[in-house]
Amino acid sequence: MSPDDRLADYEHGFRRSGLPLLIEGFSASTDVFNRAAPLLALVFLAEMLGAIQLDWSLLGNVAAALGGLAILLIAAIAMNRAADRPLLALPEDVGRAELSAFVVLPALLPLIFGGQWRSAAVTAAANLALLALIYAVVGYGLPSIVRWVFARLLSQLASSLALLMRAIPLLMIFSVVLFLTVEMWEVFSDLAPVSFAILAGLFVALGTSFLIARVPREVRSLEREAGGEGPGLDRRQRLNVGLVLFVSQAMQVLLVSLAVGAFFVALGVLIIDADVLRSWIGSGGNVLVTIDLFGHQGILTEELLRVSGAIAAFTGLYFAISMLTDEVYRREFLEELIGEMRDTFRARAEYLRLRGQTAGA
């Protein structure tokens, strides 16, 4: 392989490992937003509809939409001409000027056509959020990280179950007692959907904060153990490695939570029938599915899903705390990850050496 081909092979390997920021010279304008240029162009043109108003006539709205499209196209052509590109070409280097135009120009249309300040603010905020999402997903290699995590799914599940088995006696006894408590069913059967969503979000936020709390220390430990002869990581590269650690552990928490939730759904179908529900909550519940199990009439109710989901969310929080405090688990988890990262860091050292030789030549 030629040096350029070897460099490209190394960079491809970094991307597949979910670590694109290990690539030297990685830039948002040439490595992130240019790859999303077709999507950004489609959204940019579709936002000509920001020029319309619902209380206008059909002819007026068509004229406004065409006027908005003309403004956007003229602006795009002017930017291409200033950058010495073909007039209708997609930019290969999406820099600050292009990104600013993507945010500002569509937001101006509601102001020009009808003085719609609120619509203009919403359009600008939505475009900023889209750019942030693209940078997070593409820039930090989130799809590659998820693919890498799924490739390790069985080993992660084994590690998760090993930790859960150490915590399961107290955890399962407590969870089963909660599941069979009348007050638990009364609370969650009457809980408004918005309140239930807020409660679930609170559990997720707490669990996420516990996982994030120790990521910087783990990244430093990982860099010290697996960095080898390569140079140290910069701030963005450490953030990229930390994201790999976070997603890997978050996936384990999700798997355990889903398994516990499925267990209690199955248990409820077997032992919680309509008569039990009437004695607990005063009604037979909102039956979603009826299941005939060897003569037993099992019912899957909305209330059962709510109670099982609440216990699964609590279990996920408990498991996240256990991952933070169980040193045996952390040592096993980090040893496995260090072994995989050591190969990546060794490849990075060779990549940087080859890149220096190529630049010197």
N, C-alpha and C positions, 0 to 999 in steps of 0.2 A: 504494500500500500504506500502511496505517496504521502508526504507529511500532511498535506491538506486533507487527504482522505482520512488519515488517522485522527487529525483534529476533529473532523466532522463526526467520526465514529465516537470519540470521547464525548463530544457535546450531545450526541444522540443518547448515549448512555446516561448522562446526567439528567436529561429530560425524562427518560423512562424511569429513573429512580425518584422522580419528583423533586429534583434539586437543580432546576434550570439556572439558578443564580450562581452556581459554581462556574458557569461559563464566563470567561473573562470578556469584558466589554459588553456585557448584557445590558441592553437599553430598552426602556419602555417604548420609545418611538420606533425602533427597528425590530424588536423581538416580541412585542406584545400588541400594541394597537394597530400596527400594520397588518397583523394576521386577522384582526377583527375589522379591517377596513370595509369589506363588503357589507357586514352587518351594520356598521355605523352609517354607511352610505344609504342603506335601505331605510333605517330609522330617520335619518336626516331628511330624505325625500318624503317619507310618510307624514312627517310633522308639518307639511304644508297645510294639513287639516286644522292646525291651530289657528288659521286665519278665519275659519267659519264661525258663525253664531247660530244657535238653534232657532232663534226667533226671527232670523232673516228668511227671505223667500228662497226657493230652490235656485233660481237664477242668480240671486245675489251670492249665495254660498258657493256656487260653481265658479263665479267670477272671482270671488275672494280666494278660493283654493288655487285657481290658476295663477292669480297674482302672487300668492305665497310661493308657489312652485317656481315662478319666474324669478322671484327675488333670490331663492335658494340656489337656483341654477346659475344665475349671474354671479353670485358670490363665489360659488365653487369654481366657475370658469376663471374668475379674476384671480383667485388664489393659485390655481394651476398655472396661469400665465406668469404670475409673479415668481413662481418657483421653477419656471422654465420646463413645465411638464405639458404633455398633450392636454388639450382643453377639457376633455371629458374623462381623463384618466384617474384611476384611484391612486392616491399617493403611496409610494413605497416607504416613505419615511414620514410617519404621522407624528409631527412634533407639536409644540405648544400652540402654534398658530392654528393648525387644523383642529386641535382639541378645543381651543377657545371658540372657534367658529361653530363647532358642533354644539356647544353649550349655549352660546349667546344668540346666534342667528335665528334658530327656530323659536326661541323665547321672544324675539322681537315681533314675530308675526301677530300674536294676539294683541300686542300693543298697537301695532300699525293699523290693524283691522278691528276697530271697535274699542280700543283702550282697555283690553281685558288684563288687568294687572295680576289678578289671582291666577289665571291660566298661564300667564307668562312665568310667574314664579314657580308654579308646579312643573312646567316644561323644563325650565333650567335645572331644578332640583332633580327631576327624573333623569335627565341626561347626565348630570354629575354622578348620580347613583349608578347608572349603567356603566360609566367609565370606571368607577371604583370597583364594581363587580368584575368587569373584564380584567382589570389589572390583578385583582386578587386571584381569579380563576386561572388566567393564562400566565400572568407574571410569576406567580409562585407555584405553578405546575400542579394545581389542585386535582385535575383529572388524573394526572400521572401518580400523584400520591395515593388517591383512592384506589387506583388500579394496583399499585404496589401493595397497599394494605390488604386488598382482597386476595392477592396472590399468597399472602401469608395468613389467610383467614383460619386455616385449620390449626396452625401452630399458635396463633393468637387465642383461638377458642380454647385450646388445651391449657394455656397459661391462665386464661380467665377462669376456667372451671377449677383449676388447681387452687387459685386464690379463693374462689367462692366456696370450695369445699372446706376451707379452714374457717370461713365465716358463717357457713350455712346452718349449723345447729341453732345458734342464737337468732340469726336472721330469719330462718324459715319458721321457727316457733313463733316469733313475734309477728311475722307476716300472716301465718295461718290464724292466729288469734285475732288479728285485725280483720281478716277476711270474714270471720264468723261472728263479728261484733255487729249488733243491731244498729248501733249509732253510726257505724261506718256506712251502712247501706242507707240509712235515713238522710245522712248529710249529702252523700253523692247522688242520690236519686232526685233530690230537690235542688241541687246546685245548678245555677244557670250556666249555659254553655260558655259564656264569656268568663265567668268566674272560674270554671273548670280549666279553661285555656290559660288564664292568668296563673292559676296554681301550678299547672304543669310547666309553664314557662319559668316560674320561680324555681322549681326543682332543677330544671335544665340549666338555668343560669347559675345556681349554686354549684351544681356538679361541674359545670364548665370552669367556673372560677377556681375550684379545687384542682382541676387538671392543669390549668394555666399557671397556678401559683409556683409550681416547681419546675416548669419547663426551662427557664433560663439557667438554673443550676444544672439540670440534666444536659443541656447543650454544652455548657462549659466542661462538664465531666466527659461527655462524649468526644469533644474536640481534643481534650487532654489525653484520653485513652486511645482514640483511633486516629488522631491527626497525623501521627507518624512524622515523616520527614518533610511533609508539606508545610507551606506557610500558613499562618493563622487566618481565620475567617474574618471577614468584615461584618458590619452590623446587619446588612441585608442578608448575607449568607447564613448568619446565625439564626435569623428569623425564619429563613427557609427550612433549616434543619429543625428548628423548634416546631414548625408547622407539621413536619413529618411525624415528630414525636406525639404532638397533640392529637392529630387525626388517628394515629395508630391506637392510642389509648382510648380515645373517644369511641372508636369503633368497638372496642372490647366492652365498654360500658353499655353501648347500644345493644350489642348481642345479648348480654346478660339480662338487660331490662326486658327485651322482647321475649326471651326464653321464660323468664319469671311471669310475665304477663300472660303468655300462652298457657303456662301451667295452671294459673288460677282461672282462666277462662274454661279450660277443660274440667277442672275441679268443680267449678260452679255449674256447668252443664250437667255434671253427674249428680250433684247433691242438692242444688238449690232449685226447687220446683215452684210452681205457682202458689201452692199452699204456704210454703215457707215465706215467699215474698209477701203474701197477704198479711201474715202474722207480723212481719218485720216493718213493712212500709205502707200497709193498708191497701195494696192493690197487687194484681198479678204481674205488674211490670209491663213495659213496652216490648212485647215479644217480636224479635226480628226473624229468628229461624227456629223451627221445631225439628228435633232430631230424635229418631227412634233407635235406641241402643239396646238391642236384645230384650225388647219388651218394656224398657224404661223410656218414658217420654221426657227427654231432655229439652230444655228451652234455652236459647241464647237471647238474652235481653239486653236492652240498652244499659240498664242499671248494672248488669254483670260486667259489661265492657268498661263502664266508668270506674267501678270499684277495682277491677283488675288493672286498669290503666294507672290508677292512683298508687296502688301497691307497687307496680312495676317502676313508676317514676321514683318512689321512695327507695326502692331497691337500687336503682341506678345511682342515686345520690349516695347511699350507703357504700356501694361498691367503689365509687369514685374516691370517697374518703379513705377506704381501705387500701386502694392503690397508692394513695399519697402517704399512708402511714406504715404499710407493710414493707419492711426493708427486704425481707426474703424475696417477695415478688419483684420489687424494684431491681434487686440485684440480678435476678433471672432475666427479667425483661431487658435490662440494659446490656447484659452480657450477650444476649441474642442480637440486639440491635448493633452493638459495637462490632461484632463479627461481620455484619453486613456493611456497616459504614466504613470499616477499615479498608475494605476493598475499594469503596468509592473514593475515599481520601487518597489512597495510593494511586488510583487512576488520575486523580486531580493533580498530584505532584508530577506524574509523568506528563500529563497534559500541559501543565505550566512550563515544564522543562522543554518540551517539544515546541511549544508556542514561542518561547524565548529564542530557541535555535532558529526557528523559521523567520522570526522578526529580524534576528541578527544577520541571516543570510540575505 
